[in-house]
Amino acid sequence: MFPILLFVTAIANIVIYLRTSNDIFALLGVGMSVVCLIWGLVIAHWSIHILALVALFFFVKPVSVATVSSRYK
């Protein structure tokens, strides 16, 4: 339950960061979200890490390193 609470706190801090125009609150929001995400990942169960890795591979589009030009065919 505690990792979920840290994740929700990190998301709330990101929302606060996006809505504020004051520099200090933006800096505090970013710092707190980074701390909460790191601590959430540190104390999370290994299955959460596996699910996050699968989600990362599922949602990220592959980037082609090189493309073959029609001039070289």
C-alpha positions as CSV (number, residue, x, y, z in Angstrom):
1,M,0.0,0.0,0.0
2,F,2.9,2.4,0.8
3,P,4.4,2.3,-2.8
4,I,1.0,3.2,-4.2
5,L,0.8,6.1,-1.8
6,L,4.2,7.3,-2.9
7,F,3.2,7.0,-6.6
8,V,0.0,9.0,-6.0
9,T,2.0,11.6,-4.2
10,A,4.4,11.8,-7.1
11,I,1.6,12.2,-9.6
12,A,0.0,14.9,-7.4
13,N,3.3,16.8,-7.3
14,I,3.6,16.7,-11.0
15,V,0.1,18.1,-11.4
16,I,1.0,20.9,-8.9
17,Y,4.2,21.6,-10.9
18,L,2.3,21.9,-14.1
19,R,-0.3,24.3,-12.7
20,T,1.9,26.6,-10.7
21,S,3.7,29.7,-11.9
22,N,5.9,30.2,-8.8
23,D,9.4,28.9,-9.1
24,I,9.7,27.6,-5.6
25,F,6.5,25.6,-5.7
26,A,7.6,24.1,-9.1
27,L,11.0,23.2,-7.7
28,L,9.5,21.6,-4.6
29,G,7.0,19.7,-6.7
30,V,9.7,18.3,-9.0
31,G,11.9,17.4,-6.1
32,M,9.2,15.7,-4.1
33,S,8.0,13.8,-7.1
34,V,11.5,12.5,-7.8
35,V,12.0,11.5,-4.2
36,C,8.6,9.7,-4.1
37,L,9.2,7.9,-7.3
38,I,12.7,6.7,-6.2
39,W,11.5,5.5,-2.8
40,G,8.4,3.9,-4.4
41,L,10.6,1.9,-6.7
42,V,13.1,1.0,-4.0
43,I,10.4,-0.5,-1.7
44,A,8.2,-2.0,-4.4
45,H,7.9,-5.8,-4.9
46,W,9.8,-7.3,-7.8
47,S,6.6,-8.0,-9.6
48,I,5.9,-4.3,-9.8
49,H,9.3,-3.8,-11.5
50,I,8.5,-6.6,-14.1
51,L,5.1,-5.0,-14.8
52,A,6.7,-1.6,-15.3
53,L,9.3,-3.1,-17.7
54,V,6.6,-4.8,-19.7
55,A,4.6,-1.6,-19.9
56,L,7.7,0.3,-21.0
57,F,8.4,-2.2,-23.8
58,F,4.7,-2.2,-24.8
59,F,4.1,1.6,-25.0
60,V,7.5,2.8,-26.4
61,K,7.7,2.8,-30.2
62,P,10.9,1.3,-31.6
63,V,13.2,3.9,-33.2
64,S,15.0,2.9,-36.3
65,V,18.7,3.4,-36.1
66,A,19.3,3.7,-39.8
67,T,17.1,3.8,-42.8
68,V,17.9,2.6,-46.3
69,S,17.6,5.2,-48.9
70,S,16.1,4.4,-52.3
71,R,19.2,5.8,-53.9
72,Y,21.3,2.8,-52.7
73,K,18.8,0.1,-53.8
